[in-house]
Amino acid sequence: MPDWFVTFEIRKRGLLHKRERSPRESRMFATEAEAKMFARAKLDEGLIVFAGTVSPYSPKQLILPNDIARWLTEQ
């Protein structure tokens, strides 16, 4: 069972209406290391990325886009 997820924006062709959000896609990973490798690749593509642990993992972790760079450097 996967323990981590990474969600990233999908670039959509054309313009979005003001209230329309960018579509997102999520991928699941068995380990934090795998999630970090994938998140780094998406971040390097210039995409907005966030990650976290999948329930029932406790304590639950959610890494917001502003914290992704810091999370990627943690051991």
PyRosetta script that sets phi, psi and omega in degrees:
from pyrosetta import init, pose_from_sequence

init()
pose = pose_from_sequence("MPDWFVTFEIRKRGLLHKRERSPRESRMFATEAEAKMFARAKLDEGLIVFAGTVSPYSPKQLILPNDIARWLTEQ")
pose.set_psi(1, 132.9)
pose.set_omega(1, -179.7)
pose.set_phi(2, -68.0)
pose.set_psi(2, 147.0)
pose.set_omega(2, 179.5)
pose.set_phi(3, -109.1)
pose.set_psi(3, -17.7)
pose.set_omega(3, -175.7)
pose.set_phi(4, -129.3)
pose.set_psi(4, 151.5)
pose.set_omega(4, 172.1)
pose.set_phi(5, -129.7)
pose.set_psi(5, 153.8)
pose.set_omega(5, 171.8)
pose.set_phi(6, -130.3)
pose.set_psi(6, 128.5)
pose.set_omega(6, 178.1)
pose.set_phi(7, -116.3)
pose.set_psi(7, 138.2)
pose.set_omega(7, -178.3)
pose.set_phi(8, -142.0)
pose.set_psi(8, 154.8)
pose.set_omega(8, 178.4)
pose.set_phi(9, -73.8)
pose.set_psi(9, 149.2)
pose.set_omega(9, 174.5)
pose.set_phi(10, -107.2)
pose.set_psi(10, 125.8)
pose.set_omega(10, 179.1)
pose.set_phi(11, -69.9)
pose.set_psi(11, 128.3)
pose.set_omega(11, -178.0)
pose.set_phi(12, -110.4)
pose.set_psi(12, 137.0)
pose.set_omega(12, 178.7)
pose.set_phi(13, -72.6)
pose.set_psi(13, 145.9)
pose.set_omega(13, 179.7)
pose.set_phi(14, 88.6)
pose.set_psi(14, -178.7)
pose.set_omega(14, -178.3)
pose.set_phi(15, -95.4)
pose.set_psi(15, 145.1)
pose.set_omega(15, 175.0)
pose.set_phi(16, -94.8)
pose.set_psi(16, 146.1)
pose.set_omega(16, 173.7)
pose.set_phi(17, -68.0)
pose.set_psi(17, 158.1)
pose.set_omega(17, -175.6)
pose.set_phi(18, -52.1)
pose.set_psi(18, -41.5)
pose.set_omega(18, -175.9)
pose.set_phi(19, -90.0)
pose.set_psi(19, -5.3)
pose.set_omega(19, -178.7)
pose.set_phi(20, -84.0)
pose.set_psi(20, 130.6)
pose.set_omega(20, 179.4)
pose.set_phi(21, -88.7)
pose.set_psi(21, 153.3)
pose.set_omega(21, 174.5)
pose.set_phi(22, -66.0)
pose.set_psi(22, 137.5)
pose.set_omega(22, 177.1)
pose.set_phi(23, -65.7)
pose.set_psi(23, 150.5)
pose.set_omega(23, -178.6)
pose.set_phi(24, -127.7)
pose.set_psi(24, 158.2)
pose.set_omega(24, 176.3)
pose.set_phi(25, -133.5)
pose.set_psi(25, 145.1)
pose.set_omega(25, 178.8)
pose.set_phi(26, -120.1)
pose.set_psi(26, 147.2)
pose.set_omega(26, 174.4)
pose.set_phi(27, -128.1)
pose.set_psi(27, 147.6)
pose.set_omega(27, -178.5)
pose.set_phi(28, -107.6)
pose.set_psi(28, 146.7)
pose.set_omega(28, -177.7)
pose.set_phi(29, -138.0)
pose.set_psi(29, 146.7)
pose.set_omega(29, -179.5)
pose.set_phi(30, -75.3)
pose.set_psi(30, -30.5)
pose.set_omega(30, -176.7)
pose.set_phi(31, -129.3)
pose.set_psi(31, 158.5)
pose.set_omega(31, 176.5)
pose.set_phi(32, -64.9)
pose.set_psi(32, -36.4)
pose.set_omega(32, 179.8)
pose.set_phi(33, -61.2)
pose.set_psi(33, -43.1)
pose.set_omega(33, 177.8)
pose.set_phi(34, -64.2)
pose.set_psi(34, -41.4)
pose.set_omega(34, 179.2)
pose.set_phi(35, -62.9)
pose.set_psi(35, -41.1)
pose.set_omega(35, 179.6)
pose.set_phi(36, -64.8)
pose.set_psi(36, -41.9)
pose.set_omega(36, 179.3)
pose.set_phi(37, -61.0)
pose.set_psi(37, -44.1)
pose.set_omega(37, -179.7)
pose.set_phi(38, -67.5)
pose.set_psi(38, -43.7)
pose.set_omega(38, 179.9)
pose.set_phi(39, -61.1)
pose.set_psi(39, -41.6)
pose.set_omega(39, 178.9)
pose.set_phi(40, -61.6)
pose.set_psi(40, -42.0)
pose.set_omega(40, 179.6)
pose.set_phi(41, -61.6)
pose.set_psi(41, -43.7)
pose.set_omega(41, -179.9)
pose.set_phi(42, -69.6)
pose.set_psi(42, -38.3)
pose.set_omega(42, 177.2)
pose.set_phi(43, -63.8)
pose.set_psi(43, -40.1)
pose.set_omega(43, 177.9)
pose.set_phi(44, -64.5)
pose.set_psi(44, -23.8)
pose.set_omega(44, 175.7)
pose.set_phi(45, -80.6)
pose.set_psi(45, -3.2)
pose.set_omega(45, 179.4)
pose.set_phi(46, 85.6)
pose.set_psi(46, 15.9)
pose.set_omega(46, -178.8)
pose.set_phi(47, -89.2)
pose.set_psi(47, 155.0)
pose.set_omega(47, 173.5)
pose.set_phi(48, -79.5)
pose.set_psi(48, 128.5)
pose.set_omega(48, -173.0)
pose.set_phi(49, -130.4)
pose.set_psi(49, 140.4)
pose.set_omega(49, 164.1)
pose.set_phi(50, -140.9)
pose.set_psi(50, 162.5)
pose.set_omega(50, -172.9)
pose.set_phi(51, -145.6)
pose.set_psi(51, 168.9)
pose.set_omega(51, 177.2)
pose.set_phi(52, -179.3)
pose.set_psi(52, 177.8)
pose.set_omega(52, 178.3)
pose.set_phi(53, -91.2)
pose.set_psi(53, 151.5)
pose.set_omega(53, -179.4)
pose.set_phi(54, -90.7)
pose.set_psi(54, 139.4)
pose.set_omega(54, 176.3)
pose.set_phi(55, -61.1)
pose.set_psi(55, 145.2)
pose.set_omega(55, 10.3)
pose.set_phi(56, -95.6)
pose.set_psi(56, 27.0)
pose.set_omega(56, 179.4)
pose.set_phi(57, -56.9)
pose.set_psi(57, 132.1)
pose.set_omega(57, -178.1)
pose.set_phi(58, -135.5)
pose.set_psi(58, 133.7)
pose.set_omega(58, -1.1)
pose.set_phi(59, -76.1)
pose.set_psi(59, 143.7)
pose.set_omega(59, -179.8)
pose.set_phi(60, -66.8)
pose.set_psi(60, 140.6)
pose.set_omega(60, 177.4)
pose.set_phi(61, -119.9)
pose.set_psi(61, 138.7)
pose.set_omega(61, 174.2)
pose.set_phi(62, -132.9)
pose.set_psi(62, 120.6)
pose.set_omega(62, -179.9)
pose.set_phi(63, -105.0)
pose.set_psi(63, 111.5)
pose.set_omega(63, -177.9)
pose.set_phi(64, -79.0)
pose.set_psi(64, 161.8)
pose.set_omega(64, -177.8)
pose.set_phi(65, -52.4)
pose.set_psi(65, -36.6)
pose.set_omega(65, -179.9)
pose.set_phi(66, -68.5)
pose.set_psi(66, -19.6)
pose.set_omega(66, -176.7)
pose.set_phi(67, -105.9)
pose.set_psi(67, -2.6)
pose.set_omega(67, -175.8)
pose.set_phi(68, -60.3)
pose.set_psi(68, -45.6)
pose.set_omega(68, -177.8)
pose.set_phi(69, -59.5)
pose.set_psi(69, -42.2)
pose.set_omega(69, 178.5)
pose.set_phi(70, -64.6)
pose.set_psi(70, -44.7)
pose.set_omega(70, -179.5)
pose.set_phi(71, -60.1)
pose.set_psi(71, -39.2)
pose.set_omega(71, -178.6)
pose.set_phi(72, -65.7)
pose.set_psi(72, -24.5)
pose.set_omega(72, -179.7)
pose.set_phi(73, -91.5)
pose.set_psi(73, -11.0)
pose.set_omega(73, 179.4)
pose.set_phi(74, -70.5)
pose.set_psi(74, 145.4)
pose.set_omega(74, 177.7)
pose.set_phi(75, -85.0)
pose.dump_pdb("model.pdb")
